[in-house]
Amino acid sequence: MEKFKILFVGDDIGLIEPLQSDSRFDVQIQSNGVKVLRWLEDNRDSQFDAIICNMFMKGVNGIAFFEEMKHQKYLQTNTPFILVSRGFRESLRKIAYSTGLDDYYSAPLDSEKMFNRIQYLLDFKQIYAKRHEKVRKEDLKRYRTPLPKRVFDILASGTAIILLSPIFLITAAAIYLESRGKVFYASKRVGKNFETFNFYKFRSMYPDADKRLKEVAHLNQYKTTEVEEECSLCAKLPEGEYCSPTYEDDSGKVVCERIIKMRRQAEVAFLKVVNDPRITKVGKFIRNTSIDELPQLINILKGDMSVVGNRPLPVSEANALTKSARGKRLELGLRFNCAAGLTGLWQVELRGRAGKMSEEERFELDKQYALNNSFWGDMKLLFRTFFVFLKNDNV
């Protein structure tokens, strides 16, 4: 008799009891989605016939867990992912299907129906996986860095690192002497093909700068709206439930998508703080001279970035930008169909406009570059970058 190996993610064990008592299921339980994601980092080869996830659990909800599984490529193409909850919600069902989950059920689960459904999904996905593999091999839509561009990136970044090595050493020493701590600052960024990588810069702020973000929020020159400290809609729901999919912010706190969007609207995706007290004296100098950007030469040498391309975005902004699969947001997502770059079209245009440009204009220029970039076009942009670099406005 066929037996399905099931991974249940959630702390509401009662949801999965009907399957635990059925000999056709071998159920493994993990109570916390965040812990599962960390566990999968070292166990990517783990195989399950299906994943059943509780929508409402501590740390991360079921939909956000599913999206992170896909983003980190933990979820196998042929593994069904089923969302479950105590009470049926039509709005939740629509969100689940629009996100790409395979199915949504509410308690109590019927083991017979679940067995038949998983069998059907496995058969269907086996056919789909073959088609997906064929498309993947053809790689028609995935961006690949052209050979001339890659050769130029290696030569340019390698030569620059050698020539600028004295500046690297002096800057590192100055940063460490002023404020003890790590010399480099690495943040997660999203580049070509929506791939995540460590984005390097010289540290220009005090080591506890991220924790002091609230202290300087009122200085944000782009801020247009107030952001709630805690989501007022989530506060009306039972503990552990959220009004929308959740994410971890930069401080590791779980927040709902509504708050993420409010923050993004308030910051207009390009946070700049005038006279930020978190910046060190050395940091102010290396920012004004763009020395803080030099470690990105390492990213270019590694292949994470190119000399010319669209600037990589923080993960939270990239997720918010491409969250919707319809309309304008889909168009904005085109910006990732090209190389991430040290400099690019909107940086050159921004300097040419004395530092004045809306968010919409920036993303439109990103899209234009993704659709029309070429090696010789990159060389022209690079020449323009050197020309406008003499201006005083910081980008």
Summary of the structure (lengths in Angstrom):
residues: 395
radius of gyration: 23.8
end to end distance: 64.3
largest distance: 74.0
contacts: 1145
relative contact order: 0.09
helix: 49%
strand: 15%
